Amino acid sequence: MEQITGQCLYSTVQVTVPPMSHDFEACHRVLCRAVISGGPFFGMAARVFDGQFTGDADIAIYRSSESAKRGFCGICGAVLWHKITAPGPMHGQVQVAAGLFPDPGDAKPGVDLYIGKKPVGYSLAGERGQMTEAEVIAAFALSESGGSEWGNFSIVSWP
């Protein structure tokens, strides 16, 4: 199967995955927007992550809430992924940051998550599905307490 490769800002961490043949998600949650510096987090869902990261020693992992953890490049700070850790049907799902890939093909946002949290200052072109905070919590089987806006940011590991 053909693969595409993406990388962080300095190519310290690289990831190789099958081409993005499906749409990606745009998350408007306050935490996701803070991590990306104001815009939505665009992630490619991977139920079973079959990509390969290189530069593992430079990946910093943070538990951003009771329901998820995030991976960043420990050198340049680029967001790498978001992983659901809460028990339930989405446990283990990884959202690989779409911005890592210079050419994501014809992938486009397929659903807006936490649509009620999207600021009025931006909008995305095209029609797509939308999920409210309550719908995301129900779909991912997250607890209300695990969905705090800022998480607890305790360090899980630091290379």
N, C-alpha and C positions, 0 to 999 in steps of 0.2 A: 504494500500500500504506500502511496506517495506520502511524504511527510513535509511539513513546513517548520522552519525554525525561527524563533524570536529570541530577543535578548533584552537585558536591562540597558540602561544608558551607556555603560562602559563595556558591555559584552562580558562582564564578569560572570554573570549567571545567564545561561541559555536554556531554552526549552524546545523540545522537538515533539510535535503532535501531528496527528492526521490533519489534513486541510479542514478548515472551518466550513463545513458544508451546510451547517444550520445557523439560524440566527442566534444572536447573543442577547443577554439580559442587560438592562440598564437599571442600576439600583440608585434610588434617590434618597435613601435613608441618610440622616444627618451624619452618622458615623462614616458611611461610604463616601459622602461628599467631602468630609473633612480630610480623609485619607488621600483623596485625589485632588485636593486643593480647590474645591468648590463645585466641580462638575460631577456628573454621575459616574459610578464605577461600571464600566462595561466588562462583562465576564462571559466567557464561553463555558457553558456547563459541561461537566464530564462526570457522569455517574461513576464510572470506573476509570480513574485517571490513567491513561495509557501513554502519556508523554514521558519524556525523560529530561530531567533537569541536570545540567552540568554546573559545576561551581557550588555544590552543596555546602561546602565549608563557609561560603559567604552568604548563606540564606539565614536571615533572622526570622524567628517565628514568635508571634504574639497571640495570646488569647485575648481577643478583642471584646468578647462577651461570653456569657455562659453557654452560648449556642454555637460559637464559631471561633476559628483562629485564622490568622492572616500571615502570609509569607512576604517578606521584603528582601531586597538585596541589601546586605549589611554594608556595602561599600557606597553605592549611589543612592539608596533609599527607594528605588523603583518598586512599585507594588507588583507582586508576582501572582498571588492567588488568594482566594478566600475559601475556607473549607468548613462545611457544616459538621459540628461535633455533637450536636444535640441528638438524643436517641429518636428514632422514628424513620419514616420511609426515605427521607433525604440524607440520613446519616452517612457521612463520608463523601458526599457530593463536593466536588471542587469546581470553583469558578476561576479559570485561568484568565488573567488580565488580557483583554483583547489588544491593548496598546503595546504589548510586547512584540507584536507581529507587524512588520512594515507593510505587508500586503495581506490583509485578512480575506482576500477574495471578495465574493459577493455577499459576505455576511453583513447583516444589518440588525439593529435592535429588534428583537422579537416580542419582548414584553417589558413594560415599565413596572419595576417593583417599588413598593412604598410610594405609590403615585401621589398620595396626599401630602407627602413630605417634599415634593418637588417645588422649588421656588418658582415664582412667576417670571424671574429674570431670564430663563432659557426655556427652549422647547426643542424637541427632536422632530425632524421631518418624517412624514409617512404615518401610516396607520399601523397599530400593533395592539396587542393585549395590554391590559392594565390590571395590577393587583394592589389593593389597599394593604395597610399594615395588618389588619385583621385577617385578610385572605392569605398573606404571606405566612403569618404565624400559624394559621390552620394548615396550610399546605406543607409546611416544613416541620410541623409538629413541635414548634418552639414554645417555650413557656413565656408567659407575659413578663416575668421577672428577667428572663434571659434576653429580652429584647431591649435593654436599656440603650438610650441614644448614644452614650459614650463608652459603654463597656467598662472593663476594669483595667485593661492594658497591663496586666501583669506579664512579665517575661516568662515564656515557656522555655525557650532556649536561645542562646546567643552563641554563635560559633566562636 
